[in-house]
């Protein structure tokens, strides 16, 4: 989607290059085979990307929640699943 359709907090200029948060999420998650893990990491990126322009500490806490969920499952050696499937819960 062209950048003009995104809210300002989802796009940035990197030198002469304009990128959206979604471009970065796509690049970061393209090699993640587990869908829920990709979802969590995508949300981490999204909330870190926008925290200064949107919800501040609230967005940082949301990023922390998704990152913690991913770390906990990896440390337990459990493939990331939908929280309903594996009995865990998270807030988003």
Rosetta silent file (secondary structure, phi, psi, omega in degrees, C-alpha in Angstrom):
SEQUENCE: XXXXXXXXXXXXXXXXXXXXXXXXXXXXXXXXXXXXXXXXXXXXXXXXXXXXXXXXXXXXXXXXXXXXXXXXXXXXXXXXXXXXXXXXXXXX
SCORE:     score description
SCORE:     0.000 S_00000001
   1 L     0.000  140.343  177.715    0.000    0.000    0.000 S_00000001
   2 L   -62.007  145.481 -175.036    1.323    3.503   -0.752 S_00000001
   3 H   -59.191  -28.097 -177.724    2.693    5.325    2.292 S_00000001
   4 H   -64.696  -16.331  179.193    0.166    8.155    2.069 S_00000001
   5 H   -84.776  -13.468 -179.411   -2.536    5.727    3.237 S_00000001
   6 L   -88.028  146.471  172.330   -0.770    4.974    6.541 S_00000001
   7 L   -61.540  155.004 -176.781   -1.168    7.114    9.652 S_00000001
   8 H   -57.528  -29.888 -178.227    1.945    9.226   10.366 S_00000001
   9 H   -76.435   -1.827  176.499    2.974    7.029   13.296 S_00000001
  10 H  -110.353    9.988  178.599    3.429    4.043   10.927 S_00000001
  11 E  -137.624  148.182 -179.191    5.849    5.668    8.468 S_00000001
  12 E  -144.047  156.270  173.542    9.356    7.092    8.719 S_00000001
  13 E  -100.500  129.615  175.298   12.001    8.581    6.493 S_00000001
  14 E  -119.225   91.969 -172.806   15.376    6.855    6.490 S_00000001
  15 L    66.040 -125.044  177.367   17.545    9.209    4.470 S_00000001
  16 L   -88.695   -0.396 -176.140   15.898    9.385    1.053 S_00000001
  17 E   -99.440  129.690  174.142   13.936    6.198    1.696 S_00000001
  18 E  -103.575  127.869 -179.142   10.397    6.274    3.081 S_00000001
  19 E  -131.408  154.527  175.205    9.323    3.067    4.809 S_00000001
  20 E  -105.080  159.215  174.679    6.310    1.881    6.704 S_00000001
  21 H   -55.190  -38.064 -177.329    6.244   -0.144    9.874 S_00000001
  22 H   -67.671  -32.771  174.761    4.569   -2.884    7.881 S_00000001
  23 H   -61.615  -44.301 -178.776    7.491   -3.083    5.437 S_00000001
  24 H   -67.089  -43.265  178.314    9.841   -3.677    8.363 S_00000001
  25 H   -59.181  -43.994  179.880    7.514   -6.236    9.978 S_00000001
  26 H   -60.335  -43.403  179.085    7.325   -8.147    6.713 S_00000001
  27 H   -65.614  -42.613 -176.594   11.133   -8.258    6.435 S_00000001
  28 H   -69.740  -34.999 -173.481   11.662   -9.274   10.056 S_00000001
  29 H   -98.678   -1.128 -173.484    9.027  -12.008   10.087 S_00000001
  30 L   -63.054  -25.068  179.973    9.456  -13.501    6.608 S_00000001
  31 L   -99.811    3.106  178.724   11.627  -16.373    7.891 S_00000001
  32 L   -85.982  119.388 -175.275    9.531  -17.156   10.976 S_00000001
  33 L   -85.429  -24.162 -179.843    7.622  -20.360   10.274 S_00000001
  34 L   -85.046  119.794 -175.998    5.354  -20.308   13.321 S_00000001
  35 H   -60.298  -40.709 -178.337    2.396  -17.985   12.648 S_00000001
  36 H   -70.808  -35.402  175.421    1.817  -16.989   16.271 S_00000001
  37 H   -63.142  -44.064  178.240    5.514  -16.256   16.802 S_00000001
  38 H   -61.924  -40.549  177.208    5.485  -14.052   13.684 S_00000001
  39 H   -59.761  -48.302 -179.795    2.362  -12.323   15.018 S_00000001
  40 H   -62.099  -47.595 -179.240    4.016  -11.631   18.375 S_00000001
  41 H   -64.752  -39.450  176.010    7.263  -10.351   16.837 S_00000001
  42 H   -59.186  -40.842  178.329    5.286   -8.213   14.388 S_00000001
  43 H   -68.931  -36.435  175.501    3.441   -6.626   17.288 S_00000001
  44 H   -57.389  -49.270 -179.906    6.706   -5.992   19.137 S_00000001
  45 H   -61.145  -47.179 -178.263    7.994   -4.094   16.098 S_00000001
  46 H   -57.426  -49.070 -176.384    4.708   -2.215   15.629 S_00000001
  47 H   -71.036  -34.932  175.351    4.523   -1.000   19.218 S_00000001
  48 H   -68.423  -37.314 -178.766    8.209   -0.051   19.376 S_00000001
  49 H   -60.733  -43.191 -168.628    7.899    1.750   16.042 S_00000001
  50 H  -102.344   -4.832 -168.269    5.013    3.984   17.095 S_00000001
  51 L   -57.177  -36.190 -178.136    5.404    4.503   20.867 S_00000001
  52 L   -72.375  -27.764 -175.880    6.803    8.053   20.673 S_00000001
  53 L  -100.395   -9.052 -175.040    4.085    9.273   18.318 S_00000001
  54 L  -125.063  -81.090 -169.556    1.071    7.435   19.691 S_00000001
  55 L  -116.613   11.156  174.591    0.680    5.904   23.154 S_00000001
  56 L    54.424 -127.272 -175.844    4.079    6.238   24.858 S_00000001
  57 H   -58.981  -34.882  178.903    4.586    3.891   27.790 S_00000001
  58 H   -58.116  -43.511  177.822    1.373    2.010   26.998 S_00000001
  59 H   -68.126  -36.121  176.954    2.823    0.921   23.639 S_00000001
  60 H   -63.493  -39.420  177.997    6.136   -0.026   25.276 S_00000001
  61 H   -66.929  -37.165  177.035    4.253   -2.240   27.719 S_00000001
  62 H   -65.185  -43.176  176.842    2.354   -3.879   24.864 S_00000001
  63 H   -59.503  -43.012  179.574    5.651   -4.568   23.059 S_00000001
  64 H   -61.535  -40.700  179.102    7.017   -6.017   26.290 S_00000001
  65 H   -60.072  -48.175 -178.910    3.984   -8.298   26.649 S_00000001
  66 H   -68.851  -36.293  177.904    4.400   -9.769   23.165 S_00000001
  67 H   -68.208  -43.408  178.410    8.158  -10.134   23.560 S_00000001
  68 H   -61.425  -41.842  178.414    7.770  -11.809   26.957 S_00000001
  69 H   -59.316  -44.692 -179.919    5.183  -14.223   25.508 S_00000001
  70 H   -66.095  -45.675 -179.877    7.591  -15.212   22.745 S_00000001
  71 H   -61.743  -46.744 -178.802   10.584  -15.587   25.090 S_00000001
  72 H   -58.748  -44.167  179.903    8.620  -17.670   27.599 S_00000001
  73 H   -67.244  -38.472  178.838    7.455  -20.110   24.956 S_00000001
  74 H   -66.849  -40.938  179.228   10.945  -20.412   23.459 S_00000001
  75 H   -65.791  -32.617  177.321   12.485  -21.030   26.884 S_00000001
  76 L   -81.737   -6.910 -179.820    9.918  -23.745   27.554 S_00000001
  77 L    73.111   23.247 -179.210   10.682  -25.213   24.137 S_00000001
  78 L  -102.398  129.272  174.799    7.087  -24.848   23.065 S_00000001
  79 L   -62.528  134.478 -178.712    6.292  -23.785   19.558 S_00000001
  80 L   -59.816  128.689  178.737    4.295  -20.564   19.801 S_00000001
  81 L  -127.826  171.796  172.402    0.599  -21.307   19.521 S_00000001
  82 L   -61.098  134.679 -177.400   -2.584  -19.401   19.900 S_00000001
  83 H   -57.924  -29.088  178.645   -2.988  -18.770   23.664 S_00000001
  84 H   -67.436  -35.195 -178.679   -6.396  -20.410   23.626 S_00000001
  85 H   -71.046  -35.279 -175.194   -4.842  -23.622   22.269 S_00000001
  86 H  -107.078    6.226  173.804   -2.095  -23.916   24.881 S_00000001
  87 L    84.816   -1.757  178.177   -3.944  -22.515   27.904 S_00000001
  88 L   -89.573  166.392  176.058   -1.858  -19.347   28.321 S_00000001
  89 L  -131.231  157.521  173.185   -3.234  -15.844   28.191 S_00000001
  90 L  -149.674  160.343  176.666   -1.830  -12.528   27.161 S_00000001
  91 L  -110.155  148.352 -178.016   -3.084   -8.982   26.927 S_00000001
  92 L  -140.821    0.000    0.000   -2.769   -6.902   23.833 S_00000001
